Amino acid sequence: MAASTARQPISVALIGAGMIAKTHLAALSAAQDVARLKAVVSRRPERARSLVALYEGAAPDFTADLSAIAADPSIRMAIVATPPDARREVVETLAKTGTHILLEKPVGRSLSEAQEVVEICERAGVTLGIMFQHRARPPSLAAARHVASGALGQLGLVEIAVPLWRDQSYYDELWRGSYARDGGGVMITNAIHSIDLALSLTGPVTSVRSMTATTLLHRMEAEDFAVAGLRFACGAVGSLVAGTAMYPHRTEVIRLHFEQASLKIDKDELEISWRDGRRDVEAASGHAGDSALGARHAWHQAMIEDFIEAIQSGRKPMVTGREALISHRLIEAIETSSRTGGLVELDC
């Protein structure tokens, strides 16, 4: 009988036990054919230990000792889900020991910090993937296929809308919306997902004119509203409107207007309106990743599984650190344009 070529599940560490940890635990529970959670690193491991009930595999270790986890040769990858102000140090510790890293967005609090994180991993020769899970949604994957086919014709207009609501309590907790902790407000914390997805379909932006503001509806340091006019390298123009002061909370939507059809992309559906009057709808089945935890974890699971396959096969993950810098550059350009009141040109 021929020997089996199936790969064994790899050992994973989860760094950070905050709100998003529940989603990662649900995703890892569903991905046990490729991954085994061996350790959870938290500054307060005793408090984090309650998370063990949310993981369906063998109970992981809980520790505050990141160095010991990084030095453990059995742990091949780590999911880094700490607040943004702690990520550079964590990435550097892991990269030194050759641990591959799947990093929650943003890569850094600023473009310069994000570039440092990417370069740390490149110098160490470890794979860095970024958790832009909106890329893994079925409507997003379908949109990418349609755009790549060329059947839509040339792109002319782009609309990126992120109309969100966050209560003041969201920003009162753990200094959210501050530059020291998060690096900014709605753009780098919330809209960056839609920015990344849109740019993966449109290509880069070459110039920006924008305004950002903190509305009277929130007490916070950074912006809760941003609007920008965009010009793309492909010749299209477009707009970004994002906020966390837009009640009631609505779905993030991207609209791409091509010569032959327009695409509307949201979390559960892709709608294609053809110029000849046809209308196609490709909907995700059910509710992606609904679980007893109330967490929509299927997109995270897909990103984790893709990252593991990438490090095992030697290919690039779905979203690399270097690719994620494109969104960081656009966000910095929007901030600069708002501050100076002028047009900002970007290098593609």
N, C-alpha and C positions, 0 to 999 in steps of 0.2 A: 504494500500500500504506500502511495506517495505521501511524503510528509506534508502537513498542512502549512499553507503560507499565510494563514490569518495572523494578524498582529495582536499581541497582548495589549490590554488596556494600559495606558500610561498613568503614572501617579502625578497628581496635580495638587498644588497648594493654592488656597484662596487667601489673598492678602487684603484685609479689610473686612469688617463685619457690620457695616452700616446698612442703610435701607436697601441698597441694591443687592446685598448679599443673599437675600431671600430668593431673588430671581436666579442668581447663579446657582444656588443650591438646588432649585427646582430643575434647572437646565442640566446640571451634573447628575442628578438623580435619573433623568431620562436618557443620559448618554453613557451609561455604565458599561456598554459594550466597547467603548473606546477610552473611557476615562474613569479613574478612581480617585476620589477626594481623600488625600492622606492627611492634610493639615490645614487648619485655619489660623491665620496670624492676626491678632488683634492687640491693641494696646491694653485692653481689658478682657483677657481671655475668659475669666470667670463669668462675666456678663455675656460674652459671646457664646458660651457653652450651651445656652438655651437653643441655639440654632441647630443643634444636633438632631432635634426632633423633626426638622424639616428635610433632612437628607435621608434617602431611603437605603443607602448602602451601609457598609461597616462604619462605625463612628470614627471620625477623624480625630487627630490630636488638636488641642487648642493651646496656643502658646503666644507669648509676646516676643519671642526670640527669633527675629527675622534672619539673623546671621546663621543660626543653626539650620533653619529650613533651607536657606540658599545653599549651604554646604552639603546638604543631604544628596548624595549621588543618585538616589532612587527617584527623586522628584525632578522630572524633566521640564515641566512648565509651571508657570504661576499665572493666575489671574489676578491682576492688580486693580483693586476696587477701592482704594483709599481716597480721601478728599484730594483735590488737585495740589494743595500746598505740600503734600507729603510724597508725591509720586517720583520726583527726580531722585531723591535719596534712596527710595525703595528700588527703583529701576537700576541704579548704579550698584547696589548691593547684590541684586540678583544676577546682573550681567557679568559681574566679576567671576562668578562661579559657573558661568555657562548655562544658566537657566533661561529657557525661552519664555517670552513674556507676551501675554494677551492683556492689553491695557484698556481700561475704561477711558472713554473720552472725558475731557480733552487731553491731548498729549502733554500739554503744559499750560501754565496760566498765561503765558505770552508766547508770541512766535519765537522769540529767542530761546526761551526755556524749552519749548517743544523741539526746536532744532537740536539743542543739547541732548535731550532724551534720545532722539533718533540717532545722533552721532555716537552716544555712549554704546548703544546696542550694535551699531555697525562696527565700531572698533573692537568690540568683544566677540563679534561673529555670532551673536545670538539673533534668533528670529523675533521681530517685534510686530505684533498684529494689534490693530485698534478695534475696539468694540463699537463699530458703527452698525448696529444690528438692523437698522432700517434697510440696509442693502440686502438683507436676507429675507425680507418679506416677499411672499409670492407675487404681489402686484409689482414690486420693484424689479424682481427678476424677470417678469414678463415684459416690463417696459424696456429693460436693457436689451432683451432679445429683439424687440420690435425696432428699437433705435439702431442696433447693429445690423439689421437686415438691409437697411437702406431704402426700404419701401415707402418710408414716410416722407422722403425728400429732404430738402434743406430746412434746418431749424431757423425760425425767424423771430420768435418771441418766447420769453420764459417768465413764468409767474411762480414765486415761492411765497407761500402764505403760512405763517406759524401763529395762529390766533389763540393764544393760551391764557388761562387764568390761574394765578397762584394767590392764595390768601396771604395776608401779612404774616401769619404764623409760619409759613414756609420760610420766609426770610429772617424771622426772629430766631430760628433754630440754627445754632452752630455757625453764625456769621455768614450765612448764605448771601450771595449777591455782593460780596466784598471782593476787592481786587487781591487782597492778601490771601484769601482762602481759595476763591474760585477763578480769579483772573478777570472777572467781569460779571455781566448779568445775563440777560436773555440770549444773547448771541452765542456766547461760548458755553453756556450751560444747557440751553434748550434748543435753539435754532440750528446749532451746529450739525445735528443729525440730518435735517432737511437740506442744509447747505451741502453737506457731503454727498448725499444721494443725488441732488440736482447736478452738482458738478461732475459726478461720475457719468452722467448721461449727456451733459452739454459740452464738456470740456471747460478749460479755464476762462476766467474773467480777465479782461485787459484794462478796464478802467471803471472807477466807482465815483459816484457823488451821493452823499448820504447825510442823514441826520439821526442822532440818537438822543434819548432823553430819559429822565426818571419822572414818571407821571406823579400827580398828586395822590394816586391811589395806593402808593407804596412808600414805606420808609426804608430806604436801602441806599447803599453807596453807589452801585453801578446802575446801568440802564435797564429799564423794563420795557423799553420801546425802541425799535429801530426801523428805519425805512431807507432803502437805497435803490438808486438807479444803476443798472449794470450794463456793460457792453462786453460781449464775449469774443474770444479769438475766432470763433467760427463765423462771425458776422452778425449774430443775433443780438438783440437787446432784451432787457428784462428788468424785473423788479423783485425786491425782497421786502416784505413787511412782516415784522415779528414783534410779539409782545407777550407779557404775562399779566397784563392789565385788561384783557379783553374778555369780559364776562358776557355770556356764559362760555365756559371752556369749549373749544371746537377742535375739529380734526385738522392736523397739518395737511396741506394739500400742495402738490406741485402740478402746474399745468405747462405743457410744452406744445407750442404751436408750430407745426411743420407745414411744408407746402401741400402735402396730400392729406394730412389728418392732424388732429389735436389730441394729446394724451392728458388725461386727468389721473393722477396717482395719489391715492391715500392709503391708509394702513391695511384696508381689507379689500380694495377694489381698484382695478385698472379699467378706465373707460376710454375707448377710442372712438372719436367722432370723425368719420371720413368726409372729405369734401363732396363726395357723390351722394351723401345722405345716409349712408350706412352707420350703424352704431353698434360697436362690439363692447361687451362687458366681460371681463375676466375677474371673477371674485374668488377670494380665498375661502376655502371650505371651513365652516364652523368659526370658532373663535381661536385664533392661533395661540396655542399654548395655555389656554385656560386650565387652571389646576385648583386643587383644594387650597393652595396658598393665595389664590386670587392673583397670581402672577402670570403675565403673558411671557412665558419663557421660551417658546419655540424658536424665536429669532435668535436669542442668546445661545440656545442649544446648537442651532445651525452654525453660528460663528465659532463656537468651541470645537465642534466636529471638523469644520473646515480648517481651523488652525492646527489641530492635531494631525490631520492628514497632510497638511503643508510641511510640518516639521519632520514627519516620518518619511515623506517622499522627496524632500529637498526643494519643493516649489515655494512660491510666494503665497502668503495668506490672502484672503479676500480683500482686506484693506491693510496695506503696509504702513509703517510709521512715516516713511518718506511721502507716500501718497496723501496721508492725512494732513501734511503740512500745507497742502493746497487750500484747504478750508481755513486753516489758521492765517494764511496770508490774506485771504479775502476779509476775514473778520478784522484783522489789524488795519487793512485799507479802509474799511467802513468806519472804524474808530478814528483814524487819522483824518478822513474827509469830514467827519462830523466836527472834529476839533478845529480844523483849519478853515472849514467852509468852502473848500475847493475840490477840484477834480484830482483824484489819485490814480496814477498809472501803475499797473502791476506788471512784473516780468513773468511771462508764461514759462 
